[in-house]
Amino acid sequence: QVQLVESGGGLVQAGGSLKLSCAASGLAVSRNVMGWFRQAPGKERVFVARIVWTTGMTFYADSVEGRFTISRDNAKNTVSLQMNSLKPDDTAIYYCAAGLVGGTGCSGYGNWGQGTQVTVSS
């Protein structure tokens, strides 16, 4: 059974930092692209960042480029999202995803975590 379990969300002031983690089990992570998406209230779920597990190649949404960093830990089967210089617009539920296709669309990911709330106060 595939499980993606996010952790690390919370409340932070604007300009602050948070680190999200996603523990993956039940899947061959080396065959997957791992992604982070977010969904703000009343809005669609959108792409944030992705990493190709085998190569470590990363890609970011323009809105987070230079502020967020995605990484993976091979030994722990964990993907992390370091978020710096947070803004109120970053407030959303953040979801971890795994997929064989990847990309920036939700359809490229077949497995999803339950999400973790990130709230940035002004």
C-alpha positions in Angstrom: 0.0 0.0 0.0 1.4 3.3 -1.1 1.6 6.0 1.6 2.8 9.5 1.4 2.8 11.2 4.8 3.5 15.0 5.1 4.6 16.8 8.2 6.1 20.1 9.2 3.2 22.5 8.4 2.2 25.2 10.8 1.8 29.0 11.4 4.6 31.3 10.6 5.0 35.1 10.2 5.7 36.6 6.9 9.4 36.4 6.1 9.8 33.3 8.2 10.7 29.7 7.2 9.2 26.3 7.4 10.4 22.8 6.2 7.9 20.3 5.0 8.7 16.6 4.8 7.1 13.7 3.0 7.8 10.1 4.0 7.1 7.7 1.2 6.4 4.0 1.6 5.0 1.2 -0.5 6.4 2.4 -3.8 9.7 2.3 -5.7 10.7 6.0 -5.2 13.6 5.6 -7.7 11.0 5.2 -10.5 9.1 8.3 -9.5 9.0 12.0 -9.8 8.2 13.5 -6.4 6.2 16.8 -6.3 4.8 19.3 -4.0 1.5 21.0 -4.8 -0.6 23.5 -2.8 -4.2 24.5 -2.7 -5.5 27.7 -1.2 -9.1 28.1 0.0 -11.4 28.4 -3.0 -8.7 27.8 -5.5 -7.4 24.9 -7.6 -4.5 22.8 -6.6 -1.3 24.1 -8.2 2.2 22.9 -8.8 5.0 24.1 -6.5 8.1 22.0 -7.1 9.2 18.6 -8.3 12.3 16.5 -8.2 13.3 13.5 -10.3 14.4 10.9 -7.8 17.1 9.3 -9.8 18.8 12.4 -11.1 17.9 15.0 -8.5 16.8 17.4 -11.2 14.5 20.0 -9.8 11.9 22.4 -11.2 9.9 25.2 -9.5 6.9 27.3 -10.1 7.8 30.9 -10.8 6.0 32.0 -7.7 8.5 30.1 -5.4 11.7 30.1 -7.4 14.6 31.3 -5.3 12.6 30.9 -2.0 11.7 27.2 -1.9 14.1 24.2 -2.2 13.0 20.7 -2.8 15.3 17.8 -1.9 15.3 14.1 -1.3 16.9 11.7 1.2 17.6 8.4 -0.4 18.3 6.6 2.9 15.0 7.7 4.4 12.8 7.7 1.3 11.8 11.3 2.2 11.2 14.4 0.2 11.5 17.8 1.8 10.5 21.3 0.9 12.4 24.1 2.5 10.4 27.3 2.4 12.1 30.6 3.1 10.9 34.2 2.9 7.4 33.1 3.2 4.5 35.4 2.2 0.8 35.4 3.1 0.1 34.3 -0.5 1.9 31.0 0.4 -0.9 30.1 2.7 -2.4 26.8 1.6 -2.6 23.1 2.2 0.5 21.6 0.8 0.4 18.1 -0.7 3.1 15.7 -1.5 2.7 13.6 -4.7 4.5 10.8 -6.5 4.1 9.9 -10.1 5.8 8.1 -13.0 5.1 11.0 -15.3 5.6 14.0 -13.1 5.5 17.4 -14.7 3.5 20.4 -13.4 0.0 19.0 -13.7 -1.8 17.0 -11.1 -2.6 14.3 -13.7 1.1 13.3 -13.8 1.0 12.1 -10.2 -0.9 9.0 -9.1 -0.3 9.0 -5.4 -1.0 11.8 -3.0 -0.5 12.5 0.7 -3.3 13.9 2.9 -1.8 17.4 3.0 -0.4 19.7 5.6 -1.6 23.2 6.4 0.8 26.2 6.0 -0.4 29.5 7.3 1.6 32.7 6.8 0.5 35.7 8.8 1.2 39.3 7.7 
